[in-house]
Amino acid sequence: MLPPTALDAIATPFAGDLLGRQALAERLTTYLDRLRDGAVLAIDAPWGEGKTWFGRHWAKQLEQQGHPVAIIDAFGQDYAEDAFLLLASAIVGLRKAESGVTAKLKHRAGAVLRALLPVGTKALVNLAGRALGTSDLVDQVDEALGEAAEQATEKAGDAAGAWVKGRLDQWEAEQKTVQHFREALTEFAAETFNDTGKPTVILVDELDRCRPAFAVQLVERIKHFFDVPHLVFVLLMNRDQLEKAIRGVYGAETDAATYLGKFLHLSLRLPTARSVEPDGSIPGLSAYVFNTLERLGAVERDFADDFSLCAALFELSARDVERGCTLYSLATTGGDSANAALLAYAIALKLKHPALYAGLMQGRADTNVTCMEQLPAMLVALRMRDPYGTTRVADMTRLTIYQQALWALHYRWLYQHAPTSLGAHQAPKDEVAYNAHFPGVGDPQLFFQKTFRRLDLAIS
């Protein structure tokens, strides 16, 4: 679980929210407050789209509204032998004052962990004792390990047989142990709900970055042990990566989407910086780019406008947008002027398609052909992300003109340096778009090289 300072550092939840995510948080909070049963929610977004930022700010907002809330960093703690420990300790840690219900939950969590714990995992014993705050747990597991050590001295065949018989004998007892834990957890969650009038919320972050087996185990443990009323889990994840983890654990032929769906009550995608609204506009993106540049002291309206278009065309993540703005800031520290339209395009290529970026720098004809073919396809893909098939003239017209200008730039390069590579491509019928974005350009290759040299900086 994250330390309290992780939320204490947030004075005002969603301050500086340029992507409209507070509205999503408020809708989700309303949904949570209506729940009476337990639930597992998944918030899906690719890496770099701000899941952690959203999760922490929403957690702070929930905390301020009286919800018992905890955040688990799955990636930072995936060294634990069993995910049950993280989940149980996060819940127990929400009650600062010891009570009979809390003590009972600790004791019964220790009993479950004893049943789950692989023999020989001494390191987990100490970790569990610290996390759950009960010496009884350590004593119980030590006893189990001692018994296992004695059994190991028997003959191999007898030991194996004894272990199998022992496991069969223990099965009924273990089922009762799990039942007793769920009863204690139900009582704990109900008492917390009665005290606060709010469900308990556990946010699990970085689920898609931790060990695949641990990620799958954590989701399974929630379903099998923690599905009780008034207890809600929110999984912040990249669903595609988690489904790959499931296939890695259970085999490539596993229907990972269906399997994962069994554990989720609700799954939704986090709105991205490039999400297209029903009217075809790209809300917040221009403001996000402009404010990022402003924080870097590198505000330049032409670049901000052009890079916003590139971010939409190339489907750049929020993290990529920040990296692009940083790269622009570093590339223009000298104060000399640069063509904003090409610089924005070059930065987007460097971030999203570094091989194409390198090919243009090297003056390769095949790269220019690829870019010519890719640009119209990206515009089509952007239009398709509009679920209503409508467009907002102010945005889409600018995108279309910008895409046409870039296409014409690659055409001119091929016409001057490799005309046979043009194939059936015809010259643009008018030069309006090109001249508006790239006035006075002679040799496109020199234009590329001069601009791209500014960006010879590593971006991690």
Secondary structure by P-SEA (a helix, b strand, c coil): ccccccccccccccccccccaaaaaaaaaaaaaaccccbbbbbbbcccccaaaaaaaaaaaaaaaccbbbbbccccccccccaaaaaaaaaaaccccccaaaaaaaaaaaaaaaaaccccaaaaaaaaaaaaccaaaaaaaaaaaaaaaaaaaccaaaaaaaaaaaaaaaaaaaaaaaaaaaaaaaaaaaaaaaaccccbbbbbcccccccaaaaaaaaaaaaaccccccbbbbbbcaaaaaaaaaaaacccccaaaaaaaaaccbbbbccccccccccccccaaaaaaaaaaaaaccccaaaaaaaaaaaaaacccaaaaaaaaaaaaaaccccccccaaaaaaaaaaaaccaaaaaaaaaccaaaaaaaaaaaaaaaaaaaaaccccccccccaaaaaaaaaaaaaaaaaaaaccccccccccccccccccccccccccccaaaaaaaaaaaaccccc
